[in-house]
Amino acid sequence: MTSTTTVSDPELIEAVPLRHYGRWIAAAIVIILVGLFIYGAATNDAYDWSTYRKYLFDQRISQAAVVTLELTVLAMLLGIVLGVTLAVMRLSPNPVLKSTAWVYLWIFRGTPVYVQLVFWGLFTSIYRQVDIGIPFAVRLADFNLQGIDAAFTFAVIGLGLNEAAYMAEIVRAGISSVGEGQTEASVALGMTWSQTMRRTVLPQAMRVIIPPTGNEVISMLKTTSLVTAVPLTTDLYSRARDISGANFRPIPLLLVAATWYLFFTSILMIGQYFLEKRFARGSSRTLTNRQLQALANAQVESMESQEKR
């Protein structure tokens, strides 16, 4: 005598969401504090919001903002190119290249960027003329630095050389994060060293390189306010300071400069987010909300089709 057992479908679980009362209380406190700050700032005459609105889109300020962007882009390009070179030198088995890169990092990371910019501002006083040619033999050309207004160029050089020391360590850490097996597999496939770096190592290292590089770009944008040491007076902060020195309204002009810096920083943060998202594809096994929803829908459809059968 045989007995048959009927297997019934499991009952659906009624999920009850958790109540996070602490989050609501914390959010309410933050909103109250922010509201009080905004109200206090709006009613405080010291902020002088009329002057703030007057100079926010002033032509002098907007032109200075463009100069700040140019400084940031050019200095970062110089820093990235030289930083990659220094990183390769640090990883090189050649002791001369490795020692040279280490000394460079030691100098530029060990001295303040403001001191370095002051040095570049005094460059024309130290070297009045630059000669190009074969030392002690033939002079092909010479340049008189006294008649050159190169404050912008020296500001880019000073910021870029300082940034290269930090980018070198970022790139070196990114390259070192890639497993040696990846390089060995590429060599086994017949790739050269440059092909291995370009096709295997660097694409994987970008996941580690992009986040700190984005932070360095944002930091560079704000570090441009120190180029007054060169001296360069056409950047955003210097221009706002000059205007405030003429109208004796330092607070609203500082807020104007801060607003422009915050605007540019927000754009850079958005770009950094999408770059990180692009290079992080395939690096995580965690399913997104859309993938989880699609998986749940597929399971429901499978159960419904089984019931119909």
Backbone bond lengths (Angstrom), bond angles and torsions (degrees), N, CA, C in turn:
res aa  C-N    CA-C-N  psi(-1)  N-CA   C-N-CA  omega(-1)  CA-C   N-CA-C  phi
1 M - - - 1.476 - - 1.530 108.59 -
2 T 1.309 114.58 123.24 1.468 119.51 -176.80 1.521 110.07 -103.85
3 S 1.287 114.23 144.85 1.472 120.29 178.47 1.510 109.24 -114.71
4 T 1.278 116.60 137.99 1.469 122.25 178.90 1.516 109.53 -108.23
5 T 1.278 115.01 138.22 1.471 121.09 178.83 1.514 109.09 -113.81
6 T 1.264 115.32 134.50 1.462 121.13 179.92 1.525 109.19 -98.85
7 V 1.317 114.39 124.30 1.480 119.89 179.48 1.521 107.76 -96.36
8 S 1.283 116.27 114.98 1.462 121.03 -179.58 1.523 110.09 -89.50
9 D 1.307 114.49 154.10 1.462 119.38 178.33 1.518 110.65 -66.62
10 P 1.306 117.41 142.07 1.472 118.96 178.91 1.531 110.79 -65.14
11 E 1.311 114.12 145.02 1.456 119.54 179.83 1.525 110.20 -71.62
12 L 1.307 114.45 143.81 1.454 119.71 177.79 1.518 110.61 -67.66
13 I 1.302 115.60 137.87 1.458 120.87 179.75 1.525 109.26 -86.05
14 E 1.296 115.79 127.43 1.464 119.95 176.84 1.525 108.60 -86.21
15 A 1.327 114.60 103.56 1.464 120.54 -177.45 1.518 110.38 -80.32
16 V 1.307 116.09 129.54 1.465 122.12 178.30 1.529 107.59 -108.32
17 P 1.308 118.26 118.07 1.470 119.64 -178.73 1.517 111.65 -65.28
18 L 1.318 115.23 145.71 1.455 120.67 178.93 1.526 110.17 -72.53
19 R 1.307 115.05 144.37 1.470 120.73 176.35 1.523 108.38 -95.92
20 H 1.302 115.38 115.60 1.459 120.42 179.47 1.531 108.57 -100.56
21 Y 1.314 114.43 80.38 1.464 118.49 -177.50 1.527 111.47 -68.13
22 G 1.338 116.58 -32.33 1.461 118.81 179.13 1.517 112.68 -62.30
23 R 1.339 116.53 -35.16 1.462 119.66 178.63 1.523 111.16 -65.85
24 W 1.332 115.87 -41.78 1.469 119.16 179.43 1.524 111.09 -64.43
25 I 1.329 116.63 -40.09 1.469 119.55 179.57 1.530 110.10 -66.37
26 A 1.349 116.42 -44.09 1.463 119.62 179.07 1.527 111.42 -63.18
27 A 1.350 116.84 -41.02 1.465 120.38 178.64 1.525 111.11 -63.12
28 A 1.341 116.52 -40.47 1.465 120.22 179.57 1.528 110.76 -64.10
29 I 1.330 116.76 -41.04 1.469 120.04 179.47 1.524 110.65 -64.47
30 V 1.345 116.50 -43.87 1.462 120.11 179.85 1.521 110.86 -62.86
31 I 1.339 117.12 -43.33 1.465 120.31 -179.96 1.523 111.03 -62.87
32 I 1.322 116.97 -40.48 1.465 120.15 178.76 1.522 111.00 -64.21
33 L 1.330 116.90 -44.63 1.462 120.32 -179.85 1.525 111.94 -64.36
34 V 1.345 116.43 -42.44 1.462 119.76 178.18 1.525 110.81 -64.24
35 G 1.335 116.22 -41.28 1.464 119.90 178.29 1.517 112.04 -62.21
36 L 1.338 116.75 -41.13 1.465 120.11 178.18 1.526 111.35 -64.85
37 F 1.336 116.13 -39.63 1.469 119.16 178.80 1.523 111.06 -65.23
38 I 1.339 116.61 -44.74 1.466 119.95 -179.84 1.522 110.61 -62.77
39 Y 1.321 116.36 -42.88 1.478 119.81 179.18 1.525 110.49 -63.08
40 G 1.354 116.67 -42.94 1.463 119.40 -179.90 1.518 111.83 -64.92
41 A 1.347 116.77 -40.27 1.458 120.03 179.57 1.524 111.67 -68.83
42 A 1.336 116.52 -36.13 1.462 119.72 -178.54 1.521 112.18 -70.64
43 T 1.323 117.22 -28.64 1.469 120.71 -177.28 1.524 112.94 -99.68
44 N 1.326 117.35 0.74 1.465 120.90 -178.91 1.527 108.75 -92.17
45 D 1.326 115.93 118.53 1.468 120.23 -178.03 1.525 112.84 -68.68
46 A 1.321 118.06 -17.37 1.459 120.25 -178.09 1.527 111.94 -66.31
47 Y 1.331 117.06 -27.03 1.461 119.39 178.99 1.529 112.19 -72.37
48 D 1.320 117.29 -26.01 1.471 121.92 175.29 1.538 110.70 52.19
49 W 1.330 115.49 65.54 1.465 121.07 -174.51 1.523 112.64 -66.03
50 S 1.321 117.76 -24.78 1.465 119.06 177.46 1.527 110.77 -65.57
51 T 1.341 117.28 -41.49 1.459 120.84 175.92 1.529 110.76 -67.11
52 Y 1.308 116.58 -36.14 1.465 120.99 177.33 1.522 110.83 -60.22
53 R 1.325 116.56 -47.55 1.474 120.34 179.71 1.525 111.05 -66.62
54 K 1.303 117.45 -31.56 1.459 121.19 -177.89 1.531 111.44 -67.80
55 Y 1.325 117.39 -39.69 1.461 120.67 -173.44 1.531 113.50 -102.70
56 L 1.321 118.18 -1.90 1.460 119.61 -176.87 1.526 111.67 -60.48
57 F 1.332 116.50 -42.27 1.464 120.88 179.66 1.523 111.71 -113.97
58 D 1.318 115.54 27.05 1.457 120.31 176.52 1.532 109.53 -62.94
59 Q 1.324 116.63 144.36 1.462 120.77 -176.10 1.524 112.06 -60.81
60 R 1.316 117.06 -37.48 1.462 119.98 179.42 1.525 111.48 -65.08
61 I 1.325 115.45 -38.50 1.462 119.94 178.98 1.531 110.76 -68.92
62 S 1.326 117.02 -43.89 1.466 120.34 -179.20 1.533 111.34 -64.77
63 Q 1.335 117.04 -39.66 1.463 119.58 176.85 1.527 110.94 -65.33
64 A 1.315 117.01 -38.97 1.464 120.17 177.20 1.530 110.96 -66.28
65 A 1.327 117.37 -33.19 1.464 120.36 176.75 1.523 110.86 -64.76
66 V 1.328 116.79 -37.96 1.467 120.46 177.04 1.527 110.31 -64.52
67 V 1.326 117.20 -41.56 1.467 120.74 177.69 1.527 110.38 -61.49
68 T 1.323 117.12 -40.80 1.466 121.03 177.93 1.518 111.28 -62.12
69 L 1.325 117.35 -41.49 1.465 120.47 176.95 1.527 111.21 -64.46
70 E 1.316 116.41 -41.79 1.472 119.59 178.64 1.529 111.01 -62.13
71 L 1.320 116.44 -43.09 1.463 119.99 176.94 1.525 110.91 -59.89
72 T 1.327 116.37 -43.78 1.462 120.67 -178.13 1.523 111.57 -63.51
73 V 1.326 116.27 -48.40 1.469 120.43 -176.32 1.527 110.79 -65.52
74 L 1.330 117.51 -49.36 1.463 120.32 -176.48 1.527 111.39 -66.68
75 A 1.330 117.25 -41.66 1.463 119.65 179.57 1.525 111.26 -65.99
76 M 1.335 117.79 -38.00 1.463 120.31 178.89 1.520 111.00 -69.18
77 L 1.331 117.79 -38.59 1.465 119.88 176.73 1.523 110.91 -60.91
78 L 1.327 116.25 -46.22 1.456 120.07 177.29 1.524 110.89 -62.28
79 G 1.320 116.60 -42.57 1.456 120.32 -179.37 1.520 113.05 -65.90
80 I 1.336 117.21 -39.41 1.470 120.53 -179.15 1.525 110.62 -68.66
81 V 1.343 116.83 -47.07 1.465 120.01 -178.64 1.523 110.73 -61.80
82 L 1.327 116.24 -48.86 1.464 119.59 -179.84 1.527 110.91 -69.65
83 G 1.331 117.23 -33.12 1.461 120.33 179.07 1.516 112.18 -65.87
84 V 1.340 117.61 -41.43 1.469 120.72 176.59 1.528 110.20 -62.52
85 T 1.335 116.19 -41.39 1.473 119.70 178.08 1.523 111.47 -61.69
86 L 1.312 116.34 -44.67 1.467 119.98 179.41 1.526 111.54 -66.09
87 A 1.332 117.09 -36.65 1.464 119.91 178.37 1.521 111.19 -63.67
88 V 1.328 116.17 -42.70 1.474 119.83 177.10 1.527 110.08 -63.85
89 M 1.328 117.02 -38.53 1.467 120.04 177.89 1.525 110.96 -64.88
90 R 1.332 116.91 -39.05 1.469 119.54 178.17 1.516 111.86 -64.38
91 L 1.323 117.53 -34.24 1.464 121.80 -179.03 1.521 112.56 -87.86
92 S 1.325 116.90 -4.55 1.460 120.74 -177.50 1.532 110.30 -73.69
93 P 1.342 117.42 144.64 1.478 119.43 175.13 1.527 112.86 -73.76
94 N 1.347 116.27 -9.39 1.462 120.02 179.32 1.531 109.50 -72.62
95 P 1.330 118.95 117.83 1.479 119.82 -177.05 1.513 113.37 -66.60
96 V 1.346 118.25 -27.54 1.462 120.76 179.01 1.518 110.34 -67.82
97 L 1.338 116.41 -48.42 1.461 120.23 178.95 1.524 110.97 -63.77
98 K 1.325 116.52 -41.99 1.462 120.09 -179.18 1.530 111.18 -64.03
99 S 1.325 117.03 -42.25 1.465 120.64 179.98 1.527 111.41 -68.19
100 T 1.331 116.25 -40.27 1.467 119.85 178.88 1.519 110.78 -61.47
101 A 1.337 116.89 -44.52 1.467 120.47 179.11 1.520 110.82 -64.45
102 W 1.328 117.04 -38.60 1.468 119.95 -179.55 1.529 111.22 -65.38
103 V 1.324 117.32 -42.06 1.467 120.74 178.59 1.521 110.71 -63.99
104 Y 1.333 116.91 -40.48 1.471 120.65 177.92 1.525 110.13 -59.53
105 L 1.328 116.88 -48.88 1.468 120.68 -179.98 1.521 111.01 -63.56
106 W 1.316 116.71 -37.02 1.457 120.61 -179.50 1.527 111.11 -63.29
107 I 1.323 117.13 -41.32 1.462 120.94 -178.20 1.522 111.37 -72.27
108 F 1.337 116.89 -51.22 1.456 119.68 -171.78 1.528 113.07 -78.86
109 R 1.308 118.05 -23.57 1.463 119.56 173.50 1.519 112.28 -87.42
110 G 1.327 116.25 -18.64 1.459 119.88 -176.50 1.517 114.53 -92.29
111 T 1.344 118.15 -7.77 1.461 121.34 178.84 1.528 109.40 -119.38
112 P 1.325 118.40 145.48 1.477 120.99 -179.30 1.520 111.60 -63.96
113 V 1.320 115.67 145.37 1.464 120.24 -179.64 1.525 110.43 -64.03
114 Y 1.328 118.39 -31.74 1.465 120.49 179.53 1.532 110.38 -64.96
115 V 1.339 116.44 -40.42 1.467 120.36 177.88 1.528 110.10 -64.26
116 Q 1.312 117.37 -40.38 1.459 120.89 178.34 1.528 111.32 -63.87
117 L 1.333 116.87 -39.66 1.457 119.81 178.92 1.527 111.26 -67.90
118 V 1.320 116.83 -36.14 1.468 119.59 175.49 1.522 110.11 -62.47
119 F 1.340 116.32 -40.07 1.470 120.13 177.50 1.521 110.74 -60.41
120 W 1.341 117.10 -45.00 1.458 119.75 179.90 1.525 111.25 -67.40
121 G 1.314 117.29 -28.71 1.452 119.48 174.78 1.515 112.74 -67.76
122 L 1.341 115.97 -27.97 1.472 121.24 178.64 1.522 112.27 -96.08
123 F 1.332 116.88 9.28 1.463 120.56 -175.58 1.523 111.46 -60.01
124 T 1.324 117.08 -41.08 1.471 120.26 -178.66 1.519 112.06 -69.59
125 S 1.345 116.39 -21.12 1.469 118.97 175.61 1.518 111.23 -81.09
126 I 1.332 116.59 -29.31 1.467 120.28 179.58 1.520 110.55 -80.42
127 Y 1.336 115.89 -45.55 1.464 121.69 -179.18 1.530 107.87 -118.14
128 R 1.310 116.01 101.07 1.461 120.30 -177.42 1.519 112.28 -78.26
129 Q 1.324 116.80 -24.10 1.450 120.74 -177.80 1.526 109.20 -147.35
130 V 1.326 115.89 140.51 1.456 122.06 178.44 1.517 108.63 -114.75
131 D 1.325 116.15 124.01 1.464 122.30 179.54 1.520 109.51 -105.97
132 I 1.335 116.27 137.38 1.462 122.72 178.48 1.522 108.71 -116.27
133 G 1.333 115.94 128.42 1.454 120.81 -179.78 1.503 111.25 159.39
134 I 1.313 117.41 -159.71 1.455 123.36 178.27 1.524 107.97 -91.54
135 P 1.332 118.13 123.01 1.472 119.96 -177.24 1.522 112.61 -56.34
136 F 1.325 114.87 133.96 1.464 123.95 176.54 1.529 112.79 62.69
137 A 1.336 117.13 15.10 1.472 118.23 -178.46 1.525 111.19 -134.32
138 V 1.301 117.39 -73.65 1.462 121.53 -173.89 1.527 108.74 -124.40
139 R 1.324 116.31 133.57 1.461 121.90 174.96 1.518 107.96 -109.45
140 L 1.343 115.54 114.67 1.455 120.56 -176.93 1.526 112.69 -85.44
141 A 1.308 117.36 -37.97 1.463 120.66 -178.85 1.515 108.60 -157.60
142 D 1.315 115.21 158.27 1.460 120.46 176.64 1.521 109.00 -141.75
143 F 1.328 115.12 147.51 1.467 121.93 -178.01 1.522 108.63 -125.94
144 N 1.320 115.48 128.32 1.451 121.47 176.96 1.520 108.47 -88.96
145 L 1.319 116.87 109.57 1.463 121.41 -176.20 1.517 112.50 -76.84
146 Q 1.338 117.43 -13.79 1.455 118.97 -177.17 1.527 112.25 -68.98
147 G 1.327 116.20 -29.83 1.457 119.07 -177.65 1.516 113.79 -95.10
148 I 1.316 116.93 11.63 1.467 120.80 -177.73 1.520 109.82 -107.18
149 D 1.322 115.65 128.55 1.464 120.84 174.47 1.528 107.43 -94.11
150 A 1.339 115.54 85.13 1.464 120.95 -171.29 1.518 111.44 -111.58
151 A 1.323 118.23 35.06 1.462 120.49 -178.83 1.530 111.12 -61.85
152 F 1.340 116.39 -42.75 1.470 119.49 -179.92 1.527 110.46 -64.72
153 T 1.334 116.83 -43.49 1.468 120.50 -179.68 1.516 111.32 -62.99
154 F 1.330 116.73 -45.30 1.461 119.64 -179.91 1.532 111.15 -67.79
155 A 1.325 117.81 -30.75 1.468 120.23 176.49 1.525 110.16 -66.02
156 V 1.331 116.86 -43.10 1.467 120.87 177.93 1.521 110.44 -63.11
157 I 1.348 116.57 -44.52 1.469 120.52 -179.44 1.526 110.53 -62.92
158 G 1.327 116.28 -45.50 1.461 119.53 -178.85 1.516 112.74 -62.73
159 L 1.334 116.57 -46.34 1.466 120.07 179.21 1.529 111.28 -67.51
160 G 1.335 116.64 -40.72 1.461 120.06 -177.43 1.513 112.74 -67.42
161 L 1.326 117.81 -43.21 1.459 120.40 179.63 1.523 111.25 -65.26
162 N 1.310 117.13 -37.70 1.463 119.91 177.01 1.527 110.98 -67.24
163 E 1.322 116.75 -41.72 1.462 120.72 -179.19 1.514 111.79 -66.72
164 A 1.331 117.61 -32.43 1.469 121.10 -178.74 1.518 111.44 -59.33
165 A 1.329 117.79 -34.97 1.463 120.24 -179.91 1.525 111.54 -63.47
166 Y 1.332 116.86 -37.92 1.466 120.43 179.92 1.526 111.44 -79.28
167 M 1.332 117.29 -37.77 1.458 120.29 177.94 1.522 110.75 -65.17
168 A 1.330 117.98 -32.15 1.461 120.50 179.13 1.522 110.71 -61.36
169 E 1.323 116.94 -42.79 1.461 119.88 179.21 1.527 111.63 -69.96
170 I 1.329 117.20 -34.54 1.466 120.40 178.40 1.520 110.15 -65.98
171 V 1.332 116.65 -47.13 1.463 120.46 179.78 1.524 110.84 -65.56
172 R 1.319 117.37 -41.03 1.463 120.49 178.82 1.518 111.50 -61.44
173 A 1.333 116.65 -41.79 1.470 119.95 178.18 1.525 110.71 -65.36
174 G 1.343 116.80 -38.25 1.460 119.33 179.27 1.514 112.28 -66.27
175 I 1.333 116.78 -42.61 1.467 120.49 178.97 1.523 110.44 -66.33
176 S 1.331 116.50 -40.18 1.466 119.94 -179.15 1.521 112.69 -68.78
177 S 1.340 117.35 -21.18 1.468 120.19 -179.32 1.524 112.74 -73.91
178 V 1.333 117.44 -17.08 1.464 121.37 178.76 1.521 108.63 -80.66
179 G 1.311 116.57 130.35 1.457 121.09 -177.02 1.517 112.89 -61.64
180 E 1.322 115.25 148.47 1.466 119.44 -179.88 1.521 111.45 -65.14
181 G 1.318 117.31 -25.75 1.454 120.23 179.00 1.514 112.84 -61.21
182 Q 1.333 116.34 -31.61 1.459 120.20 178.00 1.533 110.38 -64.45
183 T 1.319 115.74 -44.28 1.469 119.73 178.91 1.522 110.76 -66.56
184 E 1.334 116.81 -42.36 1.461 120.06 179.92 1.523 111.57 -62.86
185 A 1.342 116.37 -39.42 1.463 119.68 178.52 1.522 111.20 -65.72
186 S 1.326 117.20 -38.82 1.467 120.55 179.06 1.518 111.09 -66.16
187 V 1.324 116.54 -41.36 1.460 119.94 177.85 1.528 110.31 -64.53
188 A 1.335 116.11 -38.28 1.460 119.69 178.93 1.528 111.87 -64.54
189 L 1.325 116.35 -28.70 1.465 120.46 177.82 1.524 112.44 -81.41
190 G 1.320 117.29 -2.14 1.455 120.87 176.69 1.511 114.61 93.59
191 M 1.336 118.54 13.61 1.461 121.10 179.24 1.520 110.28 -77.07
192 T 1.324 115.55 146.43 1.453 120.56 172.87 1.528 109.31 -78.49
193 W 1.356 115.17 174.48 1.463 118.67 -179.05 1.526 111.03 -63.14
194 S 1.331 117.26 -42.61 1.467 120.51 -179.71 1.528 111.06 -66.06
195 Q 1.336 117.45 -39.50 1.466 120.32 177.42 1.523 110.85 -66.02
196 T 1.326 116.64 -38.81 1.467 120.21 178.38 1.521 110.75 -62.87
197 M 1.324 116.81 -43.19 1.462 120.22 179.62 1.518 110.69 -66.28
198 R 1.342 116.71 -42.13 1.463 120.29 -174.00 1.529 112.61 -76.37
199 R 1.322 117.57 -37.21 1.464 120.55 -172.94 1.527 114.06 -98.92
200 T 1.317 117.36 -25.26 1.463 119.93 -173.81 1.516 113.20 -115.82
201 V 1.337 116.11 -54.34 1.459 119.67 -170.80 1.524 112.17 -75.80
202 L 1.341 116.95 -55.07 1.466 119.82 -174.56 1.527 113.51 -61.95
203 P 1.358 120.79 -42.56 1.474 118.07 177.49 1.523 113.57 -57.76
204 Q 1.332 117.41 -36.30 1.461 119.76 177.79 1.527 111.59 -78.56
205 A 1.325 116.66 -33.33 1.464 120.46 179.66 1.521 111.95 -70.47
206 M 1.332 118.18 -22.59 1.459 120.84 -178.46 1.520 111.97 -61.22
207 R 1.331 117.79 -27.69 1.466 120.32 177.30 1.523 111.32 -61.91
208 V 1.320 115.53 -32.46 1.467 120.47 178.94 1.523 111.14 -89.43
209 I 1.324 117.35 -30.15 1.467 121.31 -174.43 1.526 112.09 -79.36
210 I 1.340 117.62 -38.65 1.469 120.99 -172.08 1.532 113.51 -59.92
211 P 1.347 120.75 -50.69 1.479 118.61 -176.67 1.526 114.36 -57.59
212 P 1.347 120.03 -51.66 1.471 117.57 178.61 1.519 113.62 -67.48
213 T 1.341 117.31 -28.93 1.468 118.91 177.28 1.526 110.47 -66.45
214 G 1.336 116.44 -40.52 1.462 119.45 175.18 1.516 112.04 -59.93
215 N 1.330 116.38 -39.74 1.461 119.68 176.66 1.523 111.30 -65.14
216 E 1.332 116.77 -36.31 1.463 120.16 179.46 1.526 110.96 -68.26
217 V 1.331 117.59 -36.22 1.471 120.28 177.25 1.522 109.92 -63.53
218 I 1.325 116.06 -45.36 1.467 119.80 178.72 1.523 110.56 -63.34
219 S 1.325 115.85 -41.47 1.464 119.40 177.87 1.523 111.60 -64.51
220 M 1.340 116.74 -38.03 1.460 120.24 178.27 1.524 111.45 -63.18
221 L 1.332 116.18 -39.81 1.463 120.12 178.63 1.524 110.83 -56.31
222 K 1.318 116.44 -41.19 1.462 120.06 -178.83 1.526 112.32 -81.65
223 T 1.335 116.56 -27.26 1.465 119.89 178.96 1.524 111.67 -69.82
224 T 1.328 117.43 -20.96 1.466 119.86 178.17 1.529 112.25 -61.17
225 S 1.328 117.23 -16.87 1.465 119.31 177.58 1.525 111.86 -68.32
226 L 1.339 117.89 -10.39 1.465 121.41 -179.82 1.525 113.25 -91.74
227 V 1.346 117.14 -0.22 1.468 118.71 -175.66 1.522 112.24 -71.02
228 T 1.321 117.72 -2.63 1.469 119.19 172.28 1.521 111.09 -61.67
229 A 1.332 117.08 -18.01 1.458 120.39 178.55 1.510 112.32 -73.55
230 V 1.348 119.21 -13.79 1.472 120.61 -173.96 1.536 113.18 -70.90
231 P 1.318 122.89 -50.57 1.458 130.45 7.33 1.537 112.42 -101.30
232 L 1.340 115.01 137.52 1.460 122.30 172.23 1.514 107.49 -122.51
233 T 1.316 116.92 123.85 1.462 121.11 -172.64 1.525 112.81 -114.94
234 T 1.323 117.38 17.15 1.465 119.86 -179.12 1.525 112.39 -107.33
235 D 1.334 118.11 6.45 1.461 119.76 177.73 1.525 109.46 -81.98
236 L 1.320 116.18 176.35 1.464 121.69 -171.89 1.520 111.90 -63.93
237 Y 1.314 117.05 -50.81 1.462 119.32 -177.61 1.523 112.07 -64.99
238 S 1.321 116.92 -42.51 1.468 119.93 -179.08 1.516 111.30 -64.05
239 R 1.341 116.80 -39.96 1.451 120.18 179.77 1.525 110.83 -66.27
240 A 1.331 117.15 -42.77 1.463 119.99 177.91 1.523 110.98 -63.94
241 R 1.321 117.35 -37.45 1.465 120.87 178.39 1.520 111.16 -67.16
242 D 1.347 117.32 -39.30 1.463 120.05 179.00 1.531 110.97 -65.17
243 I 1.321 116.32 -41.44 1.469 119.40 179.48 1.518 110.56 -65.48
244 S 1.330 116.20 -41.77 1.474 119.04 179.57 1.523 111.33 -66.56
245 G 1.341 116.89 -29.47 1.456 118.86 176.41 1.511 112.70 -70.16
246 A 1.344 116.62 -22.87 1.465 120.28 179.46 1.517 112.45 -87.52
247 N 1.337 117.31 -37.33 1.477 119.12 -177.80 1.526 113.11 -103.69
248 F 1.331 117.14 1.54 1.471 122.42 178.35 1.534 111.59 55.77
249 R 1.345 116.69 41.41 1.463 122.51 176.69 1.531 108.68 -127.83
250 P 1.335 117.88 71.51 1.474 118.99 -174.36 1.524 113.79 -69.41
251 I 1.334 118.32 -36.04 1.463 120.51 -174.05 1.529 112.06 -65.98
252 P 1.345 120.08 -52.26 1.468 117.86 179.69 1.525 112.94 -63.87
253 L 1.342 118.08 -32.78 1.469 119.09 178.42 1.519 111.66 -71.00
254 L 1.331 117.52 -33.48 1.462 119.68 173.24 1.530 110.85 -65.06
255 L 1.322 116.55 -37.73 1.463 119.95 177.18 1.528 111.21 -66.74
256 V 1.323 116.57 -35.35 1.468 120.12 176.55 1.527 109.95 -62.66
257 A 1.335 116.78 -48.98 1.462 120.09 179.22 1.529 110.72 -62.18
258 A 1.331 116.84 -42.02 1.464 120.14 179.73 1.516 111.54 -62.65
259 T 1.329 117.22 -36.80 1.466 121.08 179.07 1.518 111.37 -63.95
260 W 1.328 116.83 -43.92 1.465 120.14 178.90 1.521 110.94 -65.82
261 Y 1.336 117.24 -43.11 1.464 120.00 177.20 1.531 110.69 -60.41
262 L 1.332 116.27 -42.89 1.463 120.20 -179.77 1.516 111.14 -65.52
263 F 1.323 117.47 -36.50 1.471 121.18 178.51 1.527 110.76 -63.92
264 F 1.324 116.29 -49.10 1.468 119.78 179.58 1.527 111.31 -64.59
265 T 1.318 116.98 -39.96 1.457 120.46 179.46 1.517 111.43 -63.02
266 S 1.326 117.26 -39.01 1.464 120.81 178.87 1.525 111.19 -62.25
267 I 1.338 116.45 -42.15 1.468 120.22 177.95 1.528 110.54 -63.52
268 L 1.317 116.67 -42.88 1.468 120.21 179.30 1.522 111.49 -64.42
269 M 1.319 117.38 -37.69 1.465 120.44 179.34 1.528 111.10 -66.69
270 I 1.329 117.22 -37.35 1.466 120.22 177.06 1.527 110.29 -65.28
271 G 1.338 116.18 -45.24 1.461 119.44 177.71 1.518 111.90 -61.71
272 Q 1.329 117.15 -39.94 1.462 120.62 178.20 1.527 110.80 -63.03
273 Y 1.320 117.33 -39.12 1.469 120.98 -179.53 1.531 110.93 -60.92
274 F 1.329 116.89 -46.05 1.465 119.74 -177.79 1.533 111.26 -71.11
275 L 1.340 117.18 -33.76 1.466 119.16 176.24 1.526 110.93 -65.61
276 E 1.332 116.39 -44.43 1.459 119.57 177.96 1.528 110.67 -61.87
277 K 1.324 116.45 -40.26 1.460 120.00 179.95 1.519 111.30 -64.94
278 R 1.330 116.76 -36.65 1.463 120.55 -179.03 1.526 111.05 -68.52
279 F 1.323 116.99 -47.24 1.461 119.93 -176.39 1.524 112.90 -79.53
280 A 1.336 117.53 -10.41 1.470 120.51 178.90 1.521 112.26 -92.76
281 R 1.324 117.71 2.17 1.456 120.07 -179.90 1.527 110.74 -62.62
282 G 1.329 114.90 129.17 1.452 120.48 178.44 1.512 114.52 83.49
283 S 1.333 118.05 -1.92 1.462 120.00 -178.37 1.520 112.73 -89.40
284 S 1.334 118.36 -13.29 1.457 122.15 -177.88 1.521 110.43 -124.16
285 R 1.330 115.03 142.07 1.457 120.86 177.51 1.518 112.08 -93.64
286 T 1.307 117.77 -1.94 1.454 121.43 179.88 1.523 109.75 -71.82
287 L 1.332 116.37 129.42 1.454 121.17 -179.22 1.511 110.17 -79.61
288 T 1.329 116.11 142.80 1.450 121.19 176.18 1.530 110.04 -77.42
289 N 1.326 117.12 170.54 1.462 121.04 178.93 1.526 111.41 -61.72
290 R 1.328 116.44 -38.53 1.459 119.61 178.95 1.529 110.95 -66.03
291 Q 1.324 117.40 -40.49 1.459 120.07 178.63 1.525 111.48 -66.96
292 L 1.344 116.40 -39.92 1.460 119.84 177.51 1.529 111.18 -63.45
293 Q 1.332 116.76 -40.28 1.453 120.65 179.10 1.528 110.71 -65.53
294 A 1.332 117.20 -41.88 1.458 120.55 178.16 1.523 111.00 -63.59
295 L 1.336 117.07 -39.29 1.466 120.45 178.37 1.523 110.74 -65.70
296 A 1.336 117.47 -40.90 1.464 120.48 178.34 1.521 111.13 -64.76
297 N 1.330 117.37 -41.61 1.472 120.44 178.66 1.528 111.05 -63.39
298 A 1.333 116.15 -39.01 1.465 119.13 179.05 1.520 111.34 -65.06
299 Q 1.329 117.55 -37.96 1.458 120.40 178.18 1.525 111.52 -67.24
300 V 1.341 117.24 -40.14 1.461 120.50 177.90 1.520 110.67 -63.43
301 E 1.330 117.50 -43.75 1.465 120.79 177.96 1.520 111.67 -62.86
302 S 1.344 117.05 -36.77 1.452 120.35 178.85 1.525 110.68 -65.99
303 M 1.320 117.69 -42.17 1.461 121.30 178.38 1.521 111.55 -65.03
304 E 1.331 117.45 -39.68 1.460 120.14 179.06 1.523 111.86 -66.21
305 S 1.344 116.39 -38.58 1.473 119.10 178.36 1.508 111.65 -67.07
306 Q 1.343 117.38 -34.72 1.455 120.30 177.97 1.522 110.87 -68.73
307 E 1.339 118.14 -37.49 1.461 120.98 178.30 1.533 111.80 -64.82
308 K 1.348 115.33 -36.80 1.471 118.62 -179.92 1.534 111.34 -67.42
309 R 1.322 115.26 -32.05 1.469 118.91 178.46 1.519 111.02 -70.24
